[in-house]
Amino acid sequence: MALDIPKLLNGLLSRPTEGEWYEFKESWFEPYALGEYISALSNAAALTGRECGYLIWGVSDTTHEVVGTSFMWRRDVRGEPLEHWLARQLSPSVAFAFDEGELDSARVVVLSVPAAKGVPTSFAGVRYQRVGSSKVSLVKHPEREAQLFRTLFIGPPTIENTESSDQELSFTRLFTYYAGRGIELRHATFAKNLGLLTRDGTYNLLAQLLSDNSRMPVRVSLFRGADKASPMYSVREFGNTCLLLSLDKVLEYGEVLNVPQADERDRVVERKEIPLFDAEAYHEAVINAFVHNAWVSGNAPMISVFNDRIEILSRGTLAPGQSMEGFFLGESVPVNRALSDLFLQLHISERSGRGVPRIIKAYGRDCYEFRENSIVVTIPFRRIDAVSDQEVGDKVGDKVGDKTISAPRDANLNETQWRVLVQIRDNPHVTHEQLMTILGLGRTSIQNAVSYLRENGYIERVGSKKTGWWHVLQ
């Protein structure tokens, strides 16, 4: 089948960074270095689970703009055709191929290099590998050479073929979780049926993730400001247990963060309650982060809550075989197939591909950021604060910017006390933790403001501390 050059290049150029399995050049040509690149790209493709690696001429390796090329591969090297000269020094034989085409009316040349099979590909007796954007000899990187041999023997590292660091695992919580969904696991067969064993019969990384102690910390960090340079006032720990429980707890915590806000704008009879963020988009983003996270890296997804947004970071990049276009269209290609199958069995996810389109519908493509070794989804807050900029003396019904004042500002209250009172008036069931998230303030500031409001007759507590609510007196 002929190589579809425009489709290939558009897919590669849409990626945020240059990958280890492909390289861009303009009109560069050095015969010996080209042979080294074939070795490096062949081995890199094997390590990353790709069918081929690619060297592309006609694209700037700095700006990634299509600039065209004058490179010609039909030439001789020391009296021998280039392709023959390269093939003669490659071991084992590699069926590389040159193709020529156009993109944006510019001439491009693509060298396709099949992934190594069985043993690493070498050129002139030396094995090469890509490390980031550099081409290096594996002799100087024995740990990478060992990883390459392991990959060629059992495939790229996955949660299924990577052995657990602990073989003394227990699964009480997993059995309870399944029972709660009406599914009975049998002690004699569950490990095999759920794919928790390596080919050698030992527990794999998936087993570790589902055990009573996954050894994977999953944290939600809350910051007072808009970046990580601002003070952190809370870190919630949801990990180091069965991954399914960790996921449930993170999803439930989203409900705590998603405070309903009273929208007094254009009010006629009933006031509307506006959530802080789209709950379904958060739900889909968290599940995707868990199911597609590169757990083999030893790191869990990272969730950071700022005063204007939530960032949900998953480790790794797109799955092999997944294009950027396919990703945004919802063409599901699981990074962790066994975990994806398990989520499907438990009805945690549908594998229908609706997650990413649902998030994009709520927040647009720009909410996704593709970094070199991670993918970040940003869930912005939609704040309805009708009096945050109100001055003393402003009246009900006055406009402050595009907001309508729904209650007069009390001159006896400072800014923090007034803002806390506004939130309590809008949501009598609001908690201290929710006030911290909404207002971007620390626990002490919230406690001091609430205490002042109670002691000075602004609010009173009705019912218990846990299940009661606030009654606004003035």
C-alpha positions in Angstrom: 0.0 0.0 0.0 1.4 3.4 -1.0 2.4 5.7 1.8 -0.1 8.5 2.4 2.4 11.3 3.0 0.0 14.2 3.7 -1.9 12.1 6.3 1.4 10.9 7.9 2.9 14.4 8.1 -0.2 16.2 9.2 -0.5 13.6 12.1 3.2 14.1 13.1 3.1 17.8 12.8 0.1 18.1 15.0 2.0 16.5 17.9 3.4 19.0 20.5 7.0 17.7 20.4 9.2 15.7 18.2 9.1 12.0 19.2 11.9 9.5 19.6 10.6 7.5 16.6 10.5 10.4 14.0 12.9 13.2 13.0 12.6 16.2 10.8 15.3 17.6 8.5 15.4 20.2 5.7 18.0 19.2 3.1 20.6 17.5 5.3 22.6 14.6 4.0 25.5 12.7 5.6 25.6 9.1 4.4 27.2 7.5 7.5 25.0 9.5 9.9 21.9 8.5 7.9 22.8 4.8 8.5 23.0 5.6 12.2 19.6 7.2 12.1 18.1 4.1 10.5 19.4 2.0 13.4 18.2 4.5 16.0 14.7 5.0 14.5 14.2 1.2 14.1 15.1 0.6 17.7 13.1 3.6 18.9 10.0 2.4 17.0 10.3 -1.0 18.8 10.6 0.6 22.2 7.6 2.8 21.7 5.4 0.2 20.1 5.3 1.7 16.6 5.3 -0.2 13.4 7.8 2.2 11.8 10.1 5.1 12.6 10.4 8.1 10.1 13.0 10.5 8.9 11.4 13.4 7.0 13.1 15.9 4.7 11.4 19.2 3.9 10.3 20.2 7.5 12.3 22.5 9.7 13.5 20.6 12.8 13.2 23.8 14.9 9.9 25.4 13.8 8.3 22.3 12.3 7.2 24.4 9.3 7.0 22.7 5.9 9.8 24.3 3.9 10.4 21.8 1.1 13.7 20.0 0.3 16.3 19.5 -2.3 17.4 16.2 -0.9 17.8 13.4 -3.4 18.1 9.8 -2.3 18.8 8.4 -5.8 22.6 9.0 -5.6 25.8 7.1 -5.2 28.0 6.7 -2.2 31.6 5.6 -3.0 30.4 4.3 -6.4 27.5 2.4 -4.9 23.8 3.3 -4.9 22.8 4.9 -1.5 20.1 2.4 -0.8 22.5 -0.6 -1.4 25.3 1.0 0.6 23.0 1.5 3.6 21.3 -1.9 3.4 24.7 -3.7 3.2 25.8 -2.3 6.6 22.5 -2.8 8.4 22.1 -5.9 10.6 19.7 -7.6 10.6 18.2 -6.7 7.2 15.7 -3.8 7.5 13.2 -3.1 4.7 13.5 0.7 4.8 12.0 2.7 2.0 12.2 6.2 0.5 9.0 8.0 -0.7 8.5 11.4 -2.2 5.5 13.7 -2.3 4.1 17.1 -1.6 2.6 18.9 1.4 1.4 22.5 1.1 2.9 22.6 -2.4 6.3 21.8 -1.0 8.4 18.8 -1.9 9.0 16.3 1.0 10.8 13.0 1.2 10.0 10.4 3.8 12.2 7.5 4.9 10.2 4.7 6.6 12.1 2.4 8.9 10.4 -0.7 10.2 10.7 -1.4 13.9 13.4 -3.8 15.0 12.2 -7.4 15.4 13.9 -10.0 17.6 17.2 -8.3 18.0 18.2 -4.6 17.9 19.1 -3.0 14.5 22.7 -2.0 14.1 24.6 0.0 11.5 28.3 -0.9 10.8 28.2 -3.1 13.8 26.9 -0.5 16.3 23.5 -0.3 17.8 21.9 3.2 18.1 19.0 4.6 20.0 17.1 7.9 20.2 17.2 9.6 23.6 14.9 12.6 23.3 16.0 14.3 20.1 19.5 12.9 20.2 21.0 9.9 18.5 23.3 7.9 20.8 25.2 4.6 20.8 23.7 2.0 23.1 27.2 1.0 24.2 27.2 4.1 26.3 23.7 3.4 27.6 23.6 -0.2 28.8 20.4 0.4 30.8 18.6 1.4 27.5 20.1 -1.5 25.7 18.7 -3.9 28.4 15.3 -2.2 28.1 15.4 -2.6 24.3 16.2 -6.3 24.5 13.4 -6.8 27.1 11.0 -4.9 24.8 12.0 -7.1 21.8 11.4 -10.2 23.9 8.1 -9.4 25.5 6.9 -6.1 24.0 6.9 -2.5 25.2 6.5 -2.2 29.0 2.8 -2.4 30.0 0.9 -2.9 33.3 0.4 -6.5 32.1 4.0 -7.5 31.4 5.7 -5.5 34.1 6.2 -7.5 37.3 4.9 -6.0 40.5 7.5 -4.8 42.9 5.6 -6.7 45.6 4.5 -10.3 45.3 2.8 -10.5 48.7 -0.4 -8.8 47.6 -3.9 -8.9 49.1 -7.1 -8.1 47.4 -9.8 -7.7 50.0 -11.0 -4.3 48.7 -11.1 -5.5 45.1 -13.4 -8.4 46.1 -15.6 -6.0 48.1 -15.7 -3.6 45.2 -16.8 -6.3 42.7 -19.4 -7.7 45.2 -20.9 -4.2 45.5 -21.6 -4.3 41.8 -23.1 -7.7 41.8 -20.1 -9.6 40.4 -18.6 -12.5 42.3 -14.8 -13.1 42.0 -13.5 -16.6 42.7 -10.2 -16.7 44.7 -8.9 -19.6 42.6 -9.3 -17.9 39.2 -9.7 -14.1 39.7 -6.0 -13.3 39.1 -6.0 -15.2 35.7 -9.4 -13.9 34.6 -8.6 -10.3 35.3 -5.1 -10.5 33.7 -3.2 -9.9 36.9 -0.3 -12.3 36.1 2.8 -12.1 33.9 3.6 -14.9 31.5 5.8 -16.3 34.3 2.9 -16.5 36.6 3.9 -13.7 38.9 1.8 -10.7 39.9 2.0 -7.8 37.4 1.7 -4.1 37.8 -2.1 -4.2 37.2 -2.3 -6.6 40.2 -0.4 -4.1 42.3 -2.7 -1.3 41.2 -5.8 -3.3 42.2 -4.4 -4.6 45.5 -5.1 -3.3 49.0 -1.9 -1.3 48.8 -1.1 -0.1 45.3 1.9 1.9 46.5 0.7 4.7 44.1 -0.1 8.0 45.9 -3.0 9.8 44.2 -3.2 13.4 45.5 -5.4 16.4 45.0 -3.5 19.6 45.8 -5.3 22.9 46.5 -3.6 26.2 45.9 -4.7 29.6 47.1 -3.7 31.4 43.9 -3.6 30.8 40.2 -0.3 28.9 40.0 1.9 26.6 42.0 4.0 29.5 43.3 1.0 30.5 45.4 0.7 28.9 48.9 -0.8 25.4 49.1 -3.5 25.1 51.8 -4.5 21.5 51.4 -3.3 18.2 50.0 -5.9 15.3 49.9 -4.5 11.8 49.7 -6.6 9.3 47.9 -4.0 6.7 46.8 -2.1 3.8 48.2 -5.2 1.6 48.1 -7.1 -0.3 45.4 -7.1 1.9 42.3 -10.8 1.6 41.9 -11.4 3.1 45.4 -8.9 5.9 44.6 -10.8 6.7 41.5 -14.2 6.8 43.3 -12.8 9.1 46.0 -11.3 11.5 43.4 -14.7 11.6 41.6 -16.5 12.1 44.9 -14.2 14.9 45.9 -15.1 16.7 42.6 -18.7 16.9 44.0 -17.3 18.6 47.1 -15.4 21.1 45.0 -18.3 21.8 42.6 -20.1 24.3 44.8 -23.5 25.5 43.5 -23.7 29.2 43.2 -26.8 31.4 43.2 -27.3 33.4 40.1 -29.3 36.5 40.9 -28.9 38.0 37.5 -32.2 38.6 35.6 -34.0 36.9 38.5 -37.8 36.8 38.2 -39.2 34.2 40.6 -36.7 31.4 41.3 -33.0 31.9 41.4 -30.8 29.6 39.3 -28.0 27.6 40.8 -24.8 27.5 38.6 -22.2 24.9 39.4 -18.6 26.0 39.6 -17.6 23.7 36.7 -19.1 21.1 34.4 -19.4 18.0 36.5 -19.6 15.6 33.6 -16.5 17.0 31.9 -14.6 16.6 35.2 -15.9 13.1 35.6 -14.8 12.1 32.0 -11.4 13.8 32.4 -10.6 12.0 35.7 -11.6 8.6 34.3 -9.5 9.2 31.2 -6.5 10.2 33.3 -6.7 7.0 35.3 -7.3 4.6 32.4 -4.7 6.2 30.0 -2.1 7.1 32.6 1.4 5.6 32.0 1.4 3.7 35.2 4.7 1.9 34.2 6.4 5.2 34.8 5.8 4.7 38.5 3.7 7.9 38.8 -0.1 8.5 39.2 -2.2 11.2 37.6 -1.8 14.6 39.3 -4.8 16.8 40.1 -4.2 20.5 41.1 -7.0 22.9 42.1 -6.3 26.6 41.7 -8.6 29.6 42.5 -9.8 29.7 38.9 -9.4 26.1 37.5 -8.7 22.4 38.0 -5.8 20.8 36.1 -5.9 17.0 35.6 -2.5 15.7 34.4 -2.0 12.1 33.2 1.5 10.7 32.6 2.6 9.7 29.1 1.4 10.6 25.6 -1.0 9.4 23.0 -1.3 5.6 22.6 0.6 4.0 19.8 -1.7 4.0 16.7 -3.5 7.0 17.9 -3.4 10.2 15.9 -4.2 13.7 17.2 -7.2 13.9 14.9 -8.5 10.6 16.1 -8.0 11.6 19.7 -10.2 14.7 19.3 -12.8 12.8 17.4 -13.2 10.3 20.2 -11.6 7.3 18.5 -10.7 5.3 21.6 -7.2 3.7 21.6 -6.5 2.5 25.2 -3.0 3.0 26.6 -3.8 0.3 29.2 -6.1 -2.2 27.5 -6.4 -4.5 30.5 -7.4 -1.6 32.7 -9.8 -0.3 30.1 -11.4 -3.7 29.8 -11.9 -3.8 33.6 -13.4 -0.3 33.7 -15.8 -1.5 30.9 -16.8 -4.6 32.8 -17.5 -2.5 35.9 -19.4 0.1 33.9 -17.0 2.8 35.0 -16.4 3.8 31.4 -18.1 2.9 28.1 -15.2 2.9 25.7 -17.6 4.7 23.4 -15.2 7.5 22.7 -17.6 10.1 24.0 -15.3 11.4 26.8 -13.0 13.7 24.9 -15.8 15.1 22.6 -17.9 15.7 25.8 -15.0 17.7 27.4 -14.4 19.6 24.2 -18.1 20.5 23.9 -17.9 22.1 27.4 -14.5 23.8 27.1 -13.1 23.6 23.6 -9.9 22.0 22.3 -7.8 24.5 24.1 -8.5 22.9 27.4 -6.1 20.1 26.3 -2.4 20.7 26.6 0.0 18.1 25.2 3.4 18.2 26.8 6.5 16.0 26.1 5.6 13.4 28.7 2.1 14.2 29.9 -1.4 15.4 28.9 -3.2 18.1 30.9 -6.9 18.9 30.9 -7.9 22.3 32.3 -11.4 22.6 33.8 -12.0 26.4 34.3 -14.2 27.7 37.1 -17.3 29.7 36.2 -17.8 32.0 39.1 -21.0 33.9 39.8 -20.1 36.5 42.4 -22.6 39.4 42.2 -21.0 41.5 45.0 -17.3 40.7 45.0 -16.4 44.2 43.6 -19.1 46.1 45.5 -18.2 49.3 47.3 -19.8 50.6 50.5 -22.9 52.7 49.6 -23.8 50.7 46.4 -27.4 49.8 46.3 -29.4 46.7 45.4 -30.0 46.7 41.7 -26.9 48.8 40.9 -24.5 47.5 38.2 -20.9 46.6 39.0 -19.3 45.9 35.7 -21.6 43.2 34.2 -22.9 42.1 37.6 -26.1 43.2 39.5 -25.9 43.8 43.2 -28.3 41.6 45.1 -27.5 42.8 48.6 -26.1 46.0 50.1 -22.5 45.9 51.3 -22.1 46.1 55.2 -19.6 48.7 56.1 -18.9 46.9 59.4 -17.4 43.9 57.7 -14.0 43.6 56.1 -13.6 42.1 52.6 -13.1 38.5 53.7 -16.0 38.6 56.2 -18.3 40.1 53.6 -17.4 37.6 50.9 -17.9 34.7 53.3 -21.3 36.1 54.2 -22.3 36.4 50.5 -21.4 32.8 49.9 -23.3 31.6 53.0 -26.4 33.6 52.0 -26.3 32.0 48.5 -25.6 28.5 49.8 -26.6 27.9 53.5 -25.1 24.4 53.3 -21.6 25.6 52.2 -18.7 24.0 54.1 -15.4 25.5 55.3 -13.6 23.5 52.7 -15.9 24.7 49.9 -15.4 28.3 51.1 -11.6 27.8 50.9 -11.9 26.6 47.3 -14.4 29.3 46.2 -12.6 32.2 47.8 -9.0 31.0 47.4 -8.4 31.6 51.2 -6.7 29.5 53.9 -8.6 27.6 56.6 -7.6 30.1 59.3 -9.0 33.0 57.3 -12.3 31.2 56.8 -12.6 30.1 60.4 -11.9 33.6 61.7 -14.5 35.2 59.3 -17.1 32.6 60.2 -16.4 33.1 63.9 -16.8 36.9 63.6 -20.1 36.6 61.7 -21.5 34.2 64.4 -20.3 36.3 67.4 -21.7 39.5 65.9 -25.1 38.2 65.0 -24.9 37.8 61.3 -25.3 34.1 61.1 -26.3 31.2 63.3 -25.8 27.4 63.0 -29.0 25.3 62.7 -28.6 21.6 63.5 -25.3 19.7 64.0 -21.9 20.7 62.7 -21.9 17.9 60.2 -25.5 17.9 58.8 -26.8 21.3 59.8 -26.9 24.6 57.8 -26.4 28.3 58.2 -29.2 30.7 58.9 -28.5 34.3 57.9 -29.8 36.8 60.5 -29.0 40.1 58.7 
